[in-house]
């Protein structure tokens, strides 16, 4: 009995921390990602954006893309949920009466390029989910709110400060 009490007294804070950590993370995530949002849904939205925007990038590039989304969640210029940021677009009503994004009028090009938004490469999809999981509680990447590939030169990049270049993506704040 003394051995158990000794162990308990010696490790009480560690045990308390391990038991309470999931509750603390759940509370924090509700504050960060919106109290009415489902964390699993936010995770899928972030993973989709990682998958479609940076599947051909190394992990650092994928993390940076995810960080831009999370930085936007904290910025008043953008929606306050991950899904809101990822799916931010000009919309129109199609012939079926459904709201659909207007071609090339989205924050992230994959969402309104007219192609399927279903991942087809299961390995890359699982990697995207893993990265989404890793970054959901680490909100910062040099403050970057925007990025583009080096293959284009958007008009808006002249007015922003570059923060980092990873492979063929330039990140700005």
C-alpha positions as CSV (number, residue, x, y, z in Angstrom):
1,X,0.0,0.0,0.0
2,X,2.9,2.4,0.8
3,X,4.4,1.7,-2.6
4,X,1.2,2.8,-4.3
5,X,0.8,5.9,-2.1
6,X,4.4,6.8,-2.7
7,X,4.0,6.5,-6.5
8,X,0.8,8.5,-6.4
9,X,2.3,11.3,-4.4
10,X,5.4,11.4,-6.5
11,X,3.5,11.5,-9.8
12,X,0.3,13.2,-9.0
13,X,0.9,16.1,-11.4
14,X,1.9,13.9,-14.2
15,X,-1.2,11.7,-13.8
16,X,-3.5,14.7,-13.5
17,X,-2.0,16.3,-16.6
18,X,-2.4,13.1,-18.6
19,X,-6.0,12.6,-17.5
20,X,-6.9,16.3,-18.1
21,X,-5.0,16.9,-21.4
22,X,-7.8,15.7,-23.7
23,X,-10.3,17.9,-21.9
24,X,-8.0,20.9,-22.1
25,X,-7.3,20.4,-25.8
26,X,-11.1,20.0,-26.5
27,X,-11.8,23.3,-24.7
28,X,-9.0,25.1,-26.5
29,X,-10.0,23.8,-29.9
30,X,-13.6,25.0,-29.4
31,X,-12.3,28.5,-28.7
32,X,-9.9,28.4,-31.7
33,X,-12.1,26.7,-34.3
34,X,-15.5,27.9,-33.4
35,X,-17.8,26.7,-30.6
36,X,-20.4,25.3,-32.9
37,X,-18.1,23.5,-35.2
38,X,-17.2,19.9,-35.3
39,X,-13.4,19.4,-34.8
40,X,-13.5,16.4,-37.1
41,X,-15.1,18.4,-39.9
42,X,-12.5,21.2,-39.5
43,X,-9.7,18.6,-39.6
44,X,-11.1,17.2,-42.9
45,X,-11.3,20.7,-44.4
46,X,-7.7,21.4,-43.5
47,X,-6.6,18.0,-44.8
48,X,-8.4,18.7,-48.1
49,X,-6.6,22.0,-48.5
50,X,-3.3,20.4,-47.7
51,X,-4.0,17.6,-50.2
52,X,-5.1,19.7,-53.1
53,X,-2.9,22.7,-52.6
54,X,0.4,21.1,-51.7
55,X,0.4,17.3,-52.3
56,X,3.5,17.6,-54.4
57,X,5.4,19.5,-51.7
58,X,7.6,18.2,-48.9
59,X,6.2,18.2,-45.3
60,X,7.5,21.7,-44.7
61,X,5.5,23.0,-47.6
62,X,2.4,21.2,-46.6
63,X,2.7,22.5,-43.0
64,X,3.2,26.0,-44.3
65,X,0.0,25.7,-46.4
66,X,-1.9,24.5,-43.3
67,X,-0.5,27.3,-41.2
68,X,-1.7,29.9,-43.7
69,X,-5.3,28.6,-43.2
70,X,-4.9,28.6,-39.4
71,X,-3.4,32.2,-39.5
72,X,-6.4,33.3,-41.5
73,X,-8.8,31.8,-39.0
74,X,-7.3,34.3,-36.4
75,X,-7.4,37.2,-38.8
76,X,-10.5,39.4,-39.0
77,X,-10.3,39.7,-42.8
78,X,-11.3,36.0,-43.1
79,X,-14.0,33.6,-41.7
80,X,-13.3,32.3,-38.2
81,X,-13.4,28.6,-38.9
82,X,-11.1,26.4,-40.9
83,X,-13.9,25.2,-43.2
84,X,-15.0,28.8,-43.6
85,X,-11.5,29.9,-44.7
86,X,-11.0,26.9,-47.0
87,X,-14.3,27.2,-48.7
88,X,-14.4,31.0,-49.0
89,X,-15.6,31.8,-52.5
90,X,-18.0,33.8,-54.6
91,X,-21.0,31.6,-55.1
92,X,-23.8,31.3,-57.7
93,X,-26.9,29.2,-58.0
94,X,-26.7,26.5,-60.6
95,X,-29.6,25.1,-62.7
96,X,-30.5,22.7,-59.9
97,X,-30.9,25.5,-57.4
98,X,-27.7,24.6,-55.5
99,X,-25.1,27.1,-54.4
100,X,-21.8,26.4,-56.1
101,X,-18.5,28.3,-56.3
102,X,-17.8,30.4,-59.3
103,X,-15.0,29.1,-61.4
104,X,-11.6,30.7,-60.4
105,X,-13.3,32.9,-57.7
106,X,-12.1,31.1,-54.6
107,X,-9.4,31.7,-52.0
108,X,-8.0,28.2,-52.8
109,X,-8.0,27.3,-56.5
110,X,-8.9,23.6,-56.0
111,X,-12.3,24.4,-54.6
112,X,-13.6,26.1,-57.7
113,X,-11.6,24.5,-60.5
114,X,-14.5,22.4,-61.7
115,X,-12.8,19.1,-60.7
116,X,-13.8,16.6,-58.1
117,X,-12.9,17.5,-54.5
118,X,-12.5,13.9,-53.5
119,X,-9.0,12.7,-52.8
120,X,-7.9,9.9,-55.1
121,X,-4.4,9.1,-53.6
122,X,-5.0,7.4,-50.3
123,X,-1.3,7.6,-49.2
124,X,-1.2,11.4,-49.8
125,X,-4.6,11.8,-48.2
126,X,-3.4,10.0,-45.0
127,X,-0.3,12.2,-45.0
128,X,-2.5,15.3,-45.3
129,X,-4.6,14.2,-42.4
130,X,-1.5,13.5,-40.3
131,X,-0.2,17.0,-41.0
132,X,-3.6,18.6,-40.3
133,X,-3.5,16.8,-36.9
134,X,0.0,18.1,-36.2
135,X,-0.7,21.7,-36.9
136,X,-4.2,22.2,-35.6
137,X,-2.8,23.4,-32.2
138,X,0.3,25.4,-33.5
139,X,-1.1,28.5,-35.1
140,X,1.7,30.5,-36.7
141,X,4.0,30.3,-39.7
142,X,5.9,33.6,-39.7
143,X,2.4,35.2,-39.7
144,X,1.8,34.2,-43.3
145,X,-1.8,34.8,-44.6
146,X,-1.2,34.4,-48.3
147,X,0.9,32.2,-50.7
148,X,1.3,31.4,-54.3
149,X,3.4,29.2,-56.5
150,X,6.5,30.7,-58.2
151,X,4.9,29.9,-61.5
152,X,2.5,32.8,-61.2
153,X,2.9,36.5,-60.3
154,X,-0.4,37.7,-58.7
155,X,-1.1,41.5,-58.6
156,X,-1.4,41.4,-54.8
157,X,2.1,40.1,-53.9
158,X,3.6,43.6,-54.5
159,X,1.8,44.9,-51.5
160,X,2.8,42.1,-49.0
161,X,5.9,41.1,-47.2
162,X,7.4,37.7,-48.1
163,X,8.0,35.6,-45.0
164,X,9.5,32.3,-46.4
165,X,10.0,30.4,-49.6
166,X,9.5,26.6,-49.5
167,X,10.2,24.8,-52.8
168,X,7.9,26.5,-55.3
169,X,5.7,28.4,-52.9
170,X,6.2,31.9,-51.6
171,X,4.5,32.9,-48.4
172,X,3.5,36.4,-47.4
173,X,2.1,38.5,-44.6
